[in-house]
C-alpha cells in the first residue's frame, strides 16, 4: 500500500529508520512513532518507497 501524502511517506521513512536501528526510537514523534509501534518493517518499506512527486503535502480528510 503506497503512502497517500508526502507527510505520510516521510513519517514512514523515519519509523523505518528507527526499526532498522539507524535512529533512536526516542527521536520519533507523532505519526512516525505510531507507525513504528503498529507496522512491520515490510509495511514501512512499502510506504517509505512511494515517490513523492504528485502527492499532496497532507492527506485530505474524507
Backbone torsions as a table, in degrees:
resi	resn	phi	psi	omega
1	UNK	NA	119.1	-179.4
2	UNK	-78.4	158.5	176.3
3	UNK	-66.6	149.4	-178.5
4	UNK	-104.3	-0.5	177.7
5	UNK	-154.6	163.3	177.5
6	UNK	-64.0	-39.9	-179.5
7	UNK	-62.5	-41.6	179.4
8	UNK	-66.0	-39.8	-179.9
9	UNK	-65.7	-41.9	-179.7
10	UNK	-69.4	-38.5	177.6
11	UNK	-64.0	-40.2	178.1
12	UNK	-64.4	-38.8	177.7
13	UNK	-63.1	-40.7	178.3
14	UNK	-65.9	-43.6	179.6
15	UNK	-65.1	-39.8	178.6
16	UNK	-63.4	-40.6	178.0
17	UNK	-60.3	-40.9	178.7
18	UNK	-69.7	-39.5	178.7
19	UNK	-60.2	-36.3	-178.8
20	UNK	-83.3	-4.7	178.4
21	UNK	84.3	11.7	-179.3
22	UNK	-79.9	-27.6	174.6
23	UNK	-131.8	165.8	-178.8
24	UNK	-83.7	143.0	177.6
25	UNK	-61.1	-32.9	-178.2
26	UNK	-66.3	-16.9	178.4
27	UNK	-82.4	-12.5	-178.7
28	UNK	-78.5	145.8	178.3
29	UNK	-136.9	153.7	171.6
30	UNK	55.3	-126.5	-174.1
31	UNK	-61.7	-37.8	-178.6
32	UNK	-65.6	-35.5	177.2
33	UNK	-67.8	-42.0	178.4
34	UNK	-63.4	-41.7	178.5
35	UNK	-64.1	-41.3	179.5
36	UNK	-57.3	-43.5	-175.1
37	UNK	-79.1	-27.7	-171.9
38	UNK	-107.7	-9.3	-175.1
39	UNK	-120.0	152.2	177.0
40	UNK	-81.2	167.8	179.1
41	UNK	-62.7	-37.9	179.5
42	UNK	-64.4	-42.9	177.9
43	UNK	-62.4	-43.0	179.5
44	UNK	-63.7	-38.2	177.7
45	UNK	-60.2	-42.5	-179.6
46	UNK	-62.1	-41.2	178.6
47	UNK	-70.1	-44.3	-174.2
48	UNK	-70.0	-29.0	-177.3
49	UNK	-82.2	-3.4	177.7
50	UNK	-61.6	132.4	177.0
51	UNK	-70.3	138.5	-177.2
52	UNK	-80.6	-21.2	-176.7
53	UNK	-59.9	125.7	178.2
54	UNK	88.5	-7.0	178.5
55	UNK	-84.8	146.8	174.7
56	UNK	-72.4	159.7	179.1
57	UNK	-62.4	-43.5	179.5
58	UNK	-130.8	153.4	178.2
59	UNK	-73.0	134.5	178.4
60	UNK	-79.2	139.8	175.8
61	UNK	-75.9	136.6	-179.9
62	UNK	-84.2	NA	NA
